Amino acid sequence: MAVIARRADNPPVLGLGVHRVVDLDGRWWVGHTRSRCEKASAWEFEERGIGYFLPMIWKTHISSGKRRRSLLPLFPSYIFFCGDETVRQMALGTNRLCQVIPVAEQDRFVSELAGIEQALASRTPVELYRHAAVGRRCRIASGSLKGLEGVVVSRGRRARLVLEVSMLGQGALVEIEADLLEPAE
């Protein structure tokens, strides 16, 4: 496979110059990538004109005594993309995907992705939450994350709220002031 020159190491979070997840048209799919191929998949999707969403977060690690920051996928080994059956075949043609998982509940899935997108855009610290969330479903009543719904996994002065991506059985964990929460109906 030819090495493709990149403008930067990190691809855009959203492909095709799209500004929001809800702006992408078509059927959503979950691409399960080969190990550590999320960014390369995003670059190839960009080149092929496939609309995608690759949520990423900054991680700090120490290597050789130096502190380094890297932009890493929030959901390792997954990229979300949008399009018809032809687009699905094009995505598989990149040879970076192990499988493509169809999304049954499209509206719910787009809503969940939009919540993750909003949390990342607000610059609220977000981290991966790998376990199915158990607890009360709440809505954020005010602030930059107003309207997002999730499941509370711990609560003190600050609450930890999981924004679920039910297709993956995972979610993104955000920490906010507990008094910003209200029960979701």
Phi and psi restraints in degrees (value plus and minus 20) as a CYANA .aco file:
   2 ALA   PHI     -91.5   -51.5
   2 ALA   PSI     124.1   164.1
   3 VAL   PHI    -102.2   -62.2
   3 VAL   PSI     109.7   149.7
   4 ILE   PHI    -124.6   -84.6
   4 ILE   PSI     108.1   148.1
   5 ALA   PHI     -88.0   -48.0
   5 ALA   PSI     117.7   157.7
   6 ARG   PHI    -133.5   -93.5
   6 ARG   PSI     128.1   168.1
   7 ARG   PHI     -89.8   -49.8
   7 ARG   PSI     -52.3   -12.3
   8 ALA   PHI    -174.1  -134.1
   8 ALA   PSI     147.0   187.0
   9 ASP   PHI     -89.5   -49.5
   9 ASP   PSI     -51.4   -11.4
  10 ASN   PHI    -125.7   -85.7
  10 ASN   PSI     109.8   149.8
  11 PRO   PHI     -94.8   -54.8
  11 PRO   PSI     144.8   184.8
  12 PRO   PHI     -84.5   -44.5
  12 PRO   PSI     131.3   171.3
  13 VAL   PHI     -85.7   -45.7
  13 VAL   PSI     -57.0   -17.0
  14 LEU   PHI    -137.4   -97.4
  14 LEU   PSI     114.2   154.2
  15 GLY   PHI    -105.2   -65.2
  15 GLY   PSI     151.1   191.1
  16 LEU   PHI      42.1    82.1
  16 LEU   PSI       4.2    44.2
  17 GLY   PHI      47.4    87.4
  17 GLY   PSI      -2.8    37.2
  18 VAL   PHI     -97.0   -57.0
  18 VAL   PSI     124.5   164.5
  19 HIS   PHI    -118.5   -78.5
  19 HIS   PSI     -42.0    -2.0
  20 ARG   PHI    -162.3  -122.3
  20 ARG   PSI     129.4   169.4
  21 VAL   PHI     -76.6   -36.6
  21 VAL   PSI     -62.1   -22.1
  22 VAL   PHI     -87.1   -47.1
  22 VAL   PSI     -32.6     7.4
  23 ASP   PHI    -100.4   -60.4
  23 ASP   PSI     -35.2     4.8
  24 LEU   PHI     -98.5   -58.5
  24 LEU   PSI     113.4   153.4
  25 ASP   PHI    -123.2   -83.2
  25 ASP   PSI     128.6   168.6
  26 GLY   PHI      96.5   136.5
  26 GLY   PSI    -196.0  -156.0
  27 ARG   PHI    -102.2   -62.2
  27 ARG   PSI     116.8   156.8
  28 TRP   PHI    -108.9   -68.9
  28 TRP   PSI     124.5   164.5
  29 TRP   PHI    -152.4  -112.4
  29 TRP   PSI     134.4   174.4
  30 VAL   PHI    -129.0   -89.0
  30 VAL   PSI      98.6   138.6
  31 GLY   PHI    -114.3   -74.3
  31 GLY   PSI      99.4   139.4
  32 HIS   PHI    -110.9   -70.9
  32 HIS   PSI      90.2   130.2
  33 THR   PHI    -106.3   -66.3
  33 THR   PSI     143.3   183.3
  34 ARG   PHI     -84.1   -44.1
  34 ARG   PSI     142.1   182.1
  35 SER   PHI     -75.7   -35.7
  35 SER   PSI     108.5   148.5
  36 ARG   PHI      39.8    79.8
  36 ARG   PSI      12.3    52.3
  37 CYS   PHI    -133.8   -93.8
  37 CYS   PSI      -5.6    34.4
  38 GLU   PHI     -83.2   -43.2
  38 GLU   PSI     -69.8   -29.8
  39 LYS   PHI     -87.2   -47.2
  39 LYS   PSI     -61.5   -21.5
  40 ALA   PHI     -82.3   -42.3
  40 ALA   PSI     -58.1   -18.1
  41 SER   PHI     -82.4   -42.4
  41 SER   PSI     -63.9   -23.9
  42 ALA   PHI     -80.4   -40.4
  42 ALA   PSI     -64.3   -24.3
  43 TRP   PHI     -80.5   -40.5
  43 TRP   PSI     -63.6   -23.6
  44 GLU   PHI     -87.6   -47.6
  44 GLU   PSI     -58.4   -18.4
  45 PHE   PHI     -81.1   -41.1
  45 PHE   PSI     -61.6   -21.6
  46 GLU   PHI     -79.5   -39.5
  46 GLU   PSI     -66.5   -26.5
  47 GLU   PHI     -85.8   -45.8
  47 GLU   PSI     -51.8   -11.8
  48 ARG   PHI    -110.9   -70.9
  48 ARG   PSI     -20.8    19.2
  49 GLY   PHI      56.7    96.7
  49 GLY   PSI       7.4    47.4
  50 ILE   PHI    -114.5   -74.5
  50 ILE   PSI     105.9   145.9
  51 GLY   PHI     -93.6   -53.6
  51 GLY   PSI     110.0   150.0
  52 TYR   PHI    -162.5  -122.5
  52 TYR   PSI     147.4   187.4
  53 PHE   PHI    -154.6  -114.6
  53 PHE   PSI     100.7   140.7
  54 LEU   PHI    -146.0  -106.0
  54 LEU   PSI      69.3   109.3
  55 PRO   PHI     -86.9   -46.9
  55 PRO   PSI     112.4   152.4
  56 MET   PHI    -151.9  -111.9
  56 MET   PSI     131.4   171.4
  57 ILE   PHI    -151.8  -111.8
  57 ILE   PSI     133.3   173.3
  58 TRP   PHI    -101.0   -61.0
  58 TRP   PSI     112.4   152.4
  59 LYS   PHI    -143.7  -103.7
  59 LYS   PSI     119.4   159.4
  60 THR   PHI    -128.1   -88.1
  60 THR   PSI     113.3   153.3
  61 HIS   PHI    -161.7  -121.7
  61 HIS   PSI     140.3   180.3
  62 ILE   PHI    -127.6   -87.6
  62 ILE   PSI     106.6   146.6
  63 SER   PHI    -155.1  -115.1
  63 SER   PSI     106.2   146.2
  64 SER   PHI      34.6    74.6
  64 SER   PSI      17.9    57.9
  65 GLY   PHI      56.8    96.8
  65 GLY   PSI     -17.2    22.8
  66 LYS   PHI    -132.0   -92.0
  66 LYS   PSI     121.6   161.6
  67 ARG   PHI    -103.7   -63.7
  67 ARG   PSI     107.1   147.1
  68 ARG   PHI    -148.5  -108.5
  68 ARG   PSI     124.0   164.0
  69 ARG   PHI    -132.5   -92.5
  69 ARG   PSI     115.1   155.1
  70 SER   PHI    -152.4  -112.4
  70 SER   PSI     124.8   164.8
  71 LEU   PHI    -112.1   -72.1
  71 LEU   PSI      94.6   134.6
  72 LEU   PHI    -140.9  -100.9
  72 LEU   PSI     131.9   171.9
  73 PRO   PHI     -80.5   -40.5
  73 PRO   PSI     116.5   156.5
  74 LEU   PHI     -84.0   -44.0
  74 LEU   PSI     -60.6   -20.6
  75 PHE   PHI    -131.9   -91.9
  75 PHE   PSI      74.2   114.2
  76 PRO   PHI     -75.9   -35.9
  76 PRO   PSI     116.3   156.3
  77 SER   PHI      54.4    94.4
  77 SER   PSI      -3.5    36.5
  78 TYR   PHI    -154.2  -114.2
  78 TYR   PSI     122.4   162.4
  79 ILE   PHI    -159.0  -119.0
  79 ILE   PSI     122.5   162.5
  80 PHE   PHI    -127.3   -87.3
  80 PHE   PSI     113.2   153.2
  81 PHE   PHI    -159.9  -119.9
  81 PHE   PSI     145.9   185.9
  82 CYS   PHI    -151.3  -111.3
  82 CYS   PSI     117.3   157.3
  83 GLY   PHI     136.6   176.6
  83 GLY   PSI    -196.5  -156.5
  84 ASP   PHI    -109.5   -69.5
  84 ASP   PSI    -188.4  -148.4
  85 GLU   PHI     -81.9   -41.9
  85 GLU   PSI     -55.5   -15.5
  86 THR   PHI     -82.6   -42.6
  86 THR   PSI     -62.7   -22.7
  87 VAL   PHI     -84.1   -44.1
  87 VAL   PSI     -59.7   -19.7
  88 ARG   PHI     -80.2   -40.2
  88 ARG   PSI     -63.0   -23.0
  89 GLN   PHI     -85.9   -45.9
  89 GLN   PSI     -58.8   -18.8
  90 MET   PHI     -82.6   -42.6
  90 MET   PSI     -61.2   -21.2
  91 ALA   PHI     -83.6   -43.6
  91 ALA   PSI     -63.8   -23.8
  92 LEU   PHI     -85.0   -45.0
  92 LEU   PSI     -50.0   -10.0
  93 GLY   PHI     -88.3   -48.3
  93 GLY   PSI     -30.4     9.6
  94 THR   PHI     -93.6   -53.6
  94 THR   PSI     -36.3     3.7
  95 ASN   PHI      40.4    80.4
  95 ASN   PSI       4.1    44.1
  96 ARG   PHI    -130.3   -90.3
  96 ARG   PSI     -27.7    12.3
  97 LEU   PHI    -123.7   -83.7
  97 LEU   PSI     116.8   156.8
  98 CYS   PHI    -100.1   -60.1
  98 CYS   PSI     -59.3   -19.3
  99 GLN   PHI    -179.8  -139.8
  99 GLN   PSI     143.2   183.2
 100 VAL   PHI    -139.4   -99.4
 100 VAL   PSI     105.7   145.7
 101 ILE   PHI    -122.6   -82.6
 101 ILE   PSI     102.2   142.2
 102 PRO   PHI     -91.6   -51.6
 102 PRO   PSI     127.3   167.3
 103 VAL   PHI    -122.0   -82.0
 103 VAL   PSI      98.6   138.6
 104 ALA   PHI     -95.2   -55.2
 104 ALA   PSI     -69.7   -29.7
 105 GLU   PHI    -118.7   -78.7
 105 GLU   PSI      63.5   103.5
 106 GLN   PHI     -78.8   -38.8
 106 GLN   PSI     -68.4   -28.4
 107 ASP   PHI     -82.0   -42.0
 107 ASP   PSI     -64.7   -24.7
 108 ARG   PHI     -82.4   -42.4
 108 ARG   PSI     -63.6   -23.6
 109 PHE   PHI     -82.2   -42.2
 109 PHE   PSI     -66.1   -26.1
 110 VAL   PHI     -82.1   -42.1
 110 VAL   PSI     -60.1   -20.1
 111 SER   PHI     -82.6   -42.6
 111 SER   PSI     -62.1   -22.1
 112 GLU   PHI     -84.8   -44.8
 112 GLU   PSI     -64.6   -24.6
 113 LEU   PHI     -84.3   -44.3
 113 LEU   PSI     -59.1   -19.1
 114 ALA   PHI     -83.1   -43.1
 114 ALA   PSI     -55.7   -15.7
 115 GLY   PHI     -84.8   -44.8
 115 GLY   PSI     -63.0   -23.0
 116 ILE   PHI     -82.6   -42.6
 116 ILE   PSI     -65.0   -25.0
 117 GLU   PHI     -79.0   -39.0
 117 GLU   PSI     -64.5   -24.5
 118 GLN   PHI     -84.1   -44.1
 118 GLN   PSI     -61.8   -21.8
 119 ALA   PHI     -83.1   -43.1
 119 ALA   PSI     -62.5   -22.5
 120 LEU   PHI     -85.9   -45.9
 120 LEU   PSI     -61.1   -21.1
 121 ALA   PHI     -86.5   -46.5
 121 ALA   PSI     -47.6    -7.6
 122 SER   PHI     -97.2   -57.2
 122 SER   PSI     -27.3    12.7
 123 ARG   PHI      45.8    85.8
 123 ARG   PSI      -2.5    37.5
 124 THR   PHI     -90.4   -50.4
 124 THR   PSI     116.1   156.1
 125 PRO   PHI     -78.6   -38.6
 125 PRO   PSI     107.7   147.7
 126 VAL   PHI    -145.4  -105.4
 126 VAL   PSI     120.2   160.2
 127 GLU   PHI    -160.8  -120.8
 127 GLU   PSI     141.7   181.7
 128 LEU   PHI     -90.5   -50.5
 128 LEU   PSI     117.2   157.2
 129 TYR   PHI    -140.9  -100.9
 129 TYR   PSI      88.8   128.8
 130 ARG   PHI    -104.2   -64.2
 130 ARG   PSI     -33.3     6.7
 131 HIS   PHI    -123.5   -83.5
 131 HIS   PSI     130.6   170.6
 132 ALA   PHI     -79.5   -39.5
 132 ALA   PSI     109.3   149.3
 133 ALA   PHI     -96.0   -56.0
 133 ALA   PSI     114.9   154.9
 134 VAL   PHI    -144.6  -104.6
 134 VAL   PSI     109.8   149.8
 135 GLY   PHI     127.5   167.5
 135 GLY   PSI    -185.9  -145.9
 136 ARG   PHI    -101.4   -61.4
 136 ARG   PSI     116.2   156.2
 137 ARG   PHI    -103.2   -63.2
 137 ARG   PSI     107.2   147.2
 138 CYS   PHI    -152.0  -112.0
 138 CYS   PSI     144.1   184.1
 139 ARG   PHI    -141.1  -101.1
 139 ARG   PSI     124.3   164.3
 140 ILE   PHI    -102.8   -62.8
 140 ILE   PSI     102.6   142.6
 141 ALA   PHI    -104.3   -64.3
 141 ALA   PSI     -45.9    -5.9
 142 SER   PHI    -176.0  -136.0
 142 SER   PSI     152.1   192.1
 143 GLY   PHI      76.4   116.4
 143 GLY   PSI    -192.4  -152.4
 144 SER   PHI     -88.1   -48.1
 144 SER   PSI     -38.0     2.0
 145 LEU   PHI    -125.1   -85.1
 145 LEU   PSI      -3.8    36.2
 146 LYS   PHI     -70.8   -30.8
 146 LYS   PSI     112.6   152.6
 147 GLY   PHI      74.4   114.4
 147 GLY   PSI     -36.9     3.1
 148 LEU   PHI     -89.9   -49.9
 148 LEU   PSI     122.5   162.5
 149 GLU   PHI    -136.7   -96.7
 149 GLU   PSI     126.1   166.1
 150 GLY   PHI    -183.9  -143.9
 150 GLY   PSI    -194.5  -154.5
 151 VAL   PHI    -130.3   -90.3
 151 VAL   PSI     109.1   149.1
 152 VAL   PHI     -96.5   -56.5
 152 VAL   PSI     107.8   147.8
 153 VAL   PHI    -129.3   -89.3
 153 VAL   PSI     -38.4     1.6
 154 SER   PHI    -178.8  -138.8
 154 SER   PSI     132.6   172.6
 155 ARG   PHI    -168.9  -128.9
 155 ARG   PSI     108.3   148.3
 156 GLY   PHI    -162.7  -122.7
 156 GLY   PSI    -154.5  -114.5
 157 ARG   PHI     -82.4   -42.4
 157 ARG   PSI     -58.3   -18.3
 158 ARG   PHI    -130.9   -90.9
 158 ARG   PSI     123.6   163.6
 159 ALA   PHI    -127.2   -87.2
 159 ALA   PSI     127.4   167.4
 160 ARG   PHI    -127.1   -87.1
 160 ARG   PSI     100.3   140.3
 161 LEU   PHI    -138.3   -98.3
 161 LEU   PSI     111.9   151.9
 162 VAL   PHI    -119.3   -79.3
 162 VAL   PSI     102.4   142.4
 163 LEU   PHI    -112.4   -72.4
 163 LEU   PSI      87.0   127.0
 164 GLU   PHI     -99.9   -59.9
 164 GLU   PSI     126.8   166.8
 165 VAL   PHI    -139.6   -99.6
 165 VAL   PSI      70.6   110.6
 166 SER   PHI     -79.6   -39.6
 166 SER   PSI     -50.7   -10.7
 167 MET   PHI     -78.7   -38.7
 167 MET   PSI     -54.1   -14.1
 168 LEU   PHI    -114.6   -74.6
 168 LEU   PSI     -34.0     6.0
 169 GLY   PHI      48.0    88.0
 169 GLY   PSI       6.3    46.3
 170 GLN   PHI    -154.9  -114.9
 170 GLN   PSI     157.4   197.4
 171 GLY   PHI    -183.2  -143.2
 171 GLY   PSI     158.6   198.6
 172 ALA   PHI    -128.3   -88.3
 172 ALA   PSI     114.9   154.9
 173 LEU   PHI    -119.7   -79.7
 173 LEU   PSI     103.8   143.8
 174 VAL   PHI    -140.3  -100.3
 174 VAL   PSI     128.9   168.9
 175 GLU   PHI    -134.9   -94.9
 175 GLU   PSI     105.7   145.7
 176 ILE   PHI    -157.9  -117.9
 176 ILE   PSI     149.9   189.9
 177 GLU   PHI     -85.1   -45.1
 177 GLU   PSI     110.8   150.8
 178 ALA   PHI     -82.8   -42.8
 178 ALA   PSI     -50.2   -10.2
 179 ASP   PHI     -93.9   -53.9
 179 ASP   PSI     -22.5    17.5
 180 LEU   PHI    -106.6   -66.6
 180 LEU   PSI     -25.9    14.1
 181 LEU   PHI    -113.2   -73.2
 181 LEU   PSI     126.2   166.2
 182 GLU   PHI    -157.2  -117.2
 182 GLU   PSI     133.4   173.4
 183 PRO   PHI     -81.4   -41.4
 183 PRO   PSI     119.7   159.7
 184 ALA   PHI    -107.5   -67.5
 184 ALA   PSI     116.3   156.3
